[in-house]
C-alpha cells in the first residue's frame, strides 16, 4: 500500500531538528530523567515525567511483567501530551477494568519484537521502493516508518496517522524505546 507523506507534516518536519542521537556518553534524558541502558523498559519508564499516563496504562493492562522480561522489544512510547490529545474521556475509559482487552491491544500495537534502532529503520525505509519500512507489532498490527528529506523519522499506524519520533534510541537492557508524539492506534 503506497502512502504519501502529508504536506503539512512534511513542512513541519523540515523545520524541526531530528532527535536521533543519544547524548554524549550514553542515553538521552527522557521526561527530565536519565535513562540507563542497564535497566529494563519499565525501570526507566517509571522515572520519566513525560510518560506517567503510559506507565499507568501499562500497569492497568497487566503488561509490567512482559516489559520487564528479557525481550528484546522496540517500544514506541507516547508522551502524556499524546494521550491528552485523544478525544476527551478516552484515557479514563481505557483504564477501566472492563476495557482491559482494548487497552492491551492498543499498548501492544506500540511494541515490536526485537531491537530496532532509528538508524536501522531509516536505512530500511530508504532502501524500500515505497520509502516505508513496514513492521508488525506484537498485537499483530502494522506500523510503518518513513524518513523525511530533513531526516525526521515518522511512524504511521494502521489508520494512516503519522507521529514523529521525538527522541530515539533510548537503549534498555531488554530493548530500545523511541518516544513518539502521538498514540498509535490499531484499526
Secondary structure by P-SEA (a helix, b strand, c coil): ccccccaaaaaaaaacccccccccccccccccbbbbccccaaaaaaaccccaaaaaaaaaacccccccccccbbbbcccaaaaaacccaaaaaaacccaaaaaaaaaacccccccccaaaaaaaaaaccccbbbbbccccbbbbbbbcccbbbbbbccccbbbbccccccccccbbbbbbcbbbbcc
